Amino acid sequence: MKKHILVPIDLDHDAAFELIFPAAKALARDHRATLHFVTVVPESFGAFPYVPRTTLDDARKQADKQLADIAGSEMHDDIEWDSQAVIGSVAPTIVSHARDVGAGLITIASHNPKATDILLGGVADRVLRRAPCSVLVLRAAGGWQWSD
């Protein structure tokens, strides 16, 4: 049975890219798993009445292309992967997407907490509490080396 790893990517925080991509590649190679990169366009982006309905779908299409370009430049030919941008509430959409792809692991980067994260919980925290599978949370301060 093929193993699947969901890798949520926040396109607004490219500092996490150097953390998440080496880890995702190492895990995919070690476990012969398929990587499923996903980015979520928050549905609240199109909630304002003066924003045309097509704006949200245009944002999703742009995010989809951007994610595919970034993942394509980071992945090697020996790793099976796909990417998708979806619209929704960020943490619940990641959890739902993990179920949809049959993920056995979610690998997510955690940002430095802000005041609102401490009060409400960050995305990684909410995914961790609701995920249907194991979750690996990567923090920049960890210093873990994923490659030789």
Secondary structure in CASP SS format (residue, H / E / C, confidence):
PFRMAT SS
TARGET T0000
AUTHOR 0000-0000-0000
METHOD secondary structure of the structure
MODEL  1
M C 1.00
K C 1.00
K E 1.00
H E 1.00
I E 1.00
L E 1.00
V E 1.00
P E 1.00
I C 1.00
D C 1.00
L C 1.00
D C 1.00
H C 1.00
D H 1.00
A H 1.00
A H 1.00
F H 1.00
E H 1.00
L H 1.00
I H 1.00
F H 1.00
P H 1.00
A H 1.00
A H 1.00
K H 1.00
A H 1.00
L H 1.00
A H 1.00
R H 1.00
D H 1.00
H H 1.00
R C 1.00
A E 1.00
T E 1.00
L E 1.00
H E 1.00
F E 1.00
V E 1.00
T E 1.00
V E 1.00
V E 1.00
P E 1.00
E H 1.00
S H 1.00
F H 1.00
G H 1.00
A C 1.00
F C 1.00
P C 1.00
Y C 1.00
V C 1.00
P C 1.00
R H 1.00
T H 1.00
T H 1.00
L H 1.00
D H 1.00
D H 1.00
A H 1.00
R H 1.00
K H 1.00
Q H 1.00
A H 1.00
D H 1.00
K H 1.00
Q H 1.00
L H 1.00
A H 1.00
D H 1.00
I H 1.00
A H 1.00
G H 1.00
S H 1.00
E H 1.00
M C 1.00
H C 1.00
D C 1.00
D C 1.00
I C 1.00
E C 1.00
W E 1.00
D E 1.00
S E 1.00
Q E 1.00
A E 1.00
V E 1.00
I E 1.00
G E 1.00
S C 1.00
V H 1.00
A H 1.00
P H 1.00
T H 1.00
I H 1.00
V H 1.00
S H 1.00
H H 1.00
A H 1.00
R H 1.00
D H 1.00
V H 1.00
G C 1.00
A C 1.00
G C 1.00
L E 1.00
I E 1.00
T E 1.00
I E 1.00
A E 1.00
S E 1.00
H C 1.00
N C 1.00
P C 1.00
K C 1.00
A H 1.00
T H 1.00
D H 1.00
I H 1.00
L H 1.00
L H 1.00
G C 1.00
G C 1.00
V H 1.00
A H 1.00
D H 1.00
R H 1.00
V H 1.00
L H 1.00
R H 1.00
R H 1.00
A C 1.00
P C 1.00
C C 1.00
S E 1.00
V E 1.00
L E 1.00
V E 1.00
L E 1.00
R E 1.00
A H 1.00
A H 1.00
G H 1.00
G C 1.00
W C 1.00
Q C 1.00
W C 1.00
S C 1.00
D C 1.00
END
